[in-house]
Amino acid sequence: MLKIIFSLFTIFIIVSCSSSTEPDKIKPCSEFYPLSVGNYWEYEKSFSSKDSSYIINYKSIITQVEMIGGFKWFKIESAKNNCTQKKYLLMENDSIYELQYNRQNPIRSLEYIIPKEKKESFPSLLGGDVGITKTVEKLDTTIHTKIGDFSNCFRYEYSTPDWTEIEILVYGIGIVERQFICYNFLTGEQTSRTIEIIKNAKLNYVS
């Protein structure tokens, strides 16, 4: 009887270990931003303001490719709070563009570049990005995440008088951290902050 109990206990331990939900370490691919249908990134999002706070988990997944305005766009869908948000990205010469519209005409808005200098600014002239100051900086530090430790990282900042968005992008992985900070336009006081941290990812590397 003791042998049977011991055997069952051993099997339970093996099954428990093999079904761990811990994220796998992710190896960066050779693409600046891995755009491939089926790729996804999972995040923990925390929001805080003077009046409220909450934490949710969500997944951003590349669901399909669509031809819009003569370009091949990767559609990324994120389900948050029973609402699905959508955006479209494309990569050209190691630069990432987001689909925006200017008087209903589709345009490419430059969102991510690989800086040639330690810190650079890049233009924001069309679509919904008019008036947004954009900068990118190469980071000298290692970024520690649940999916690995990475050194080839860039810090992007997008700002207006009302808000600042900061994104940490790992070459070959994607966005591993994002912050969105809102300010009172008159006083400059911070009114809310959102922080999103990567929890897991699945990346298909296309050669």
C-alpha positions in Angstrom: 0.0 0.0 0.0 2.8 2.4 0.9 4.5 1.6 -2.5 1.2 2.5 -4.3 0.9 5.8 -2.4 4.6 6.7 -3.1 4.1 5.9 -6.8 1.0 8.1 -7.0 2.8 10.9 -5.2 5.8 10.7 -7.6 3.5 10.8 -10.6 1.7 13.9 -9.1 5.1 15.7 -8.7 6.1 14.9 -12.3 2.8 16.1 -13.7 2.9 19.3 -11.6 6.4 20.1 -12.7 5.6 19.4 -16.4 2.5 21.6 -16.4 4.2 24.7 -15.0 2.7 28.0 -16.2 6.0 29.9 -15.9 6.9 31.7 -19.1 9.6 30.4 -21.3 12.8 32.4 -21.9 12.4 34.1 -25.3 15.3 34.4 -27.7 15.3 37.6 -29.8 15.0 37.1 -33.5 16.9 38.9 -36.2 13.9 41.2 -37.1 13.7 44.5 -35.3 10.1 44.0 -34.4 8.9 40.4 -35.1 5.7 40.8 -37.1 4.2 37.4 -38.0 0.6 36.1 -37.8 0.1 34.2 -34.5 2.7 36.1 -32.5 1.4 37.4 -29.2 2.5 39.3 -26.2 0.9 39.0 -22.7 0.9 41.9 -20.3 -0.1 42.9 -16.8 -1.7 46.4 -16.8 -2.0 48.4 -13.7 -3.8 51.8 -13.5 -3.8 54.3 -10.7 -5.3 57.7 -10.2 -6.5 59.8 -7.2 -10.0 58.2 -7.4 -9.4 54.6 -8.6 -7.0 51.8 -9.4 -7.1 48.4 -11.0 -5.0 45.6 -12.4 -5.9 43.5 -15.5 -4.1 41.0 -17.8 -4.5 41.1 -21.5 -3.0 39.6 -24.7 -2.0 41.4 -27.9 -2.0 39.0 -30.9 -1.3 39.5 -34.6 -4.4 38.0 -36.1 -4.0 38.6 -39.9 -2.4 40.6 -42.7 -4.5 43.2 -44.6 -3.7 45.2 -47.7 -4.5 48.9 -47.0 -3.4 51.8 -49.2 -1.1 49.5 -51.2 0.8 48.3 -48.1 0.8 45.0 -46.2 -0.3 45.7 -42.6 -0.2 43.3 -39.7 -3.4 43.6 -37.6 -2.8 43.5 -33.8 -5.8 42.9 -31.6 -5.8 43.4 -27.8 -8.8 42.4 -25.6 -9.1 44.7 -22.6 -12.0 45.1 -20.3 -14.5 43.3 -22.7 -13.4 45.6 -25.5 -11.1 44.7 -28.4 -8.6 47.4 -29.5 -7.0 47.2 -32.9 -4.0 48.7 -34.5 -2.0 48.0 -37.7 1.8 47.9 -38.0 4.3 47.4 -40.9 8.0 47.2 -41.0 10.2 48.8 -43.7 14.0 49.1 -43.6 14.0 48.4 -39.8 11.5 51.2 -39.2 8.0 50.5 -37.8 5.0 52.4 -39.1 1.4 52.5 -37.6 -1.6 52.9 -39.8 -3.4 56.3 -39.3 -5.8 58.3 -41.4 -5.7 61.8 -42.7 -9.1 62.9 -43.9 -10.0 59.3 -44.4 -6.9 58.6 -46.4 -4.6 55.9 -45.0 -1.1 57.1 -44.1 2.0 55.6 -42.5 2.9 57.2 -39.2 6.5 56.5 -38.2 6.5 55.0 -34.7 9.7 53.1 -34.0 13.2 53.6 -35.5 16.7 52.3 -34.7 18.6 55.4 -33.6 22.0 56.1 -35.1 22.9 58.3 -32.2 22.6 57.8 -28.4 19.4 59.8 -28.5 17.3 61.1 -31.4 14.1 62.7 -32.2 12.0 61.8 -35.2 9.2 63.6 -37.0 5.5 63.6 -36.4 3.9 65.4 -39.3 0.7 63.6 -40.4 -2.4 61.9 -39.1 -3.1 61.6 -35.4 0.5 62.2 -34.4 0.5 65.9 -35.3 1.9 67.8 -32.3 3.4 64.8 -30.6 7.1 65.0 -29.6 8.9 61.7 -30.3 12.3 60.7 -29.1 14.2 57.4 -28.9 17.2 56.6 -26.7 19.6 53.6 -26.7 19.7 52.1 -23.2 23.0 51.0 -21.6 21.3 49.0 -18.9 20.0 45.4 -19.0 16.2 45.1 -18.9 15.0 42.3 -16.6 11.7 40.7 -17.5 9.8 37.4 -16.9 10.7 36.2 -20.4 14.4 37.0 -20.1 17.1 39.6 -19.5 17.9 41.8 -22.5 20.6 44.4 -23.3 19.7 45.5 -26.8 16.9 47.9 -25.7 15.5 51.2 -26.8 13.4 53.7 -24.8 10.8 55.6 -26.9 9.0 58.6 -25.5 5.9 60.3 -27.0 4.7 63.5 -25.3 2.3 66.4 -25.4 1.4 68.9 -22.7 -1.4 66.6 -21.6 0.4 63.2 -21.5 3.6 61.2 -21.9 3.9 57.7 -23.1 7.1 55.7 -22.6 7.8 52.3 -24.2 10.7 50.0 -23.8 11.4 47.9 -26.9 13.7 45.0 -27.1 15.3 44.3 -30.5 13.8 41.1 -31.8 11.1 40.9 -29.1 8.8 43.9 -29.1 7.4 46.1 -26.4 8.3 44.7 -22.9 7.2 47.7 -20.8 4.8 50.6 -21.4 3.8 53.6 -19.3 1.2 56.2 -19.9 1.1 59.3 -17.7 -1.7 62.0 -17.8 -1.3 65.5 -16.5 -3.5 68.4 -15.6 -3.0 70.8 -18.5 -3.2 73.9 -16.2 -1.1 72.8 -13.2 1.1 70.1 -14.8 0.2 67.8 -11.9 0.1 64.1 -12.7 -3.5 62.8 -12.7 -3.1 59.1 -13.6 -0.5 56.5 -14.5 -0.8 53.2 -16.4 2.0 50.7 -16.3 2.1 47.6 -18.5 4.7 44.9 -18.0 5.2 41.8 -20.2 4.4 38.5 -18.7 4.8 36.1 -21.6 5.1 35.9 -25.4 5.0 33.6 -28.3 7.0 34.6 -31.3 7.3 32.7 -34.6 10.5 33.6 -36.3 10.3 34.0 -40.0 13.5 33.9 -41.9 
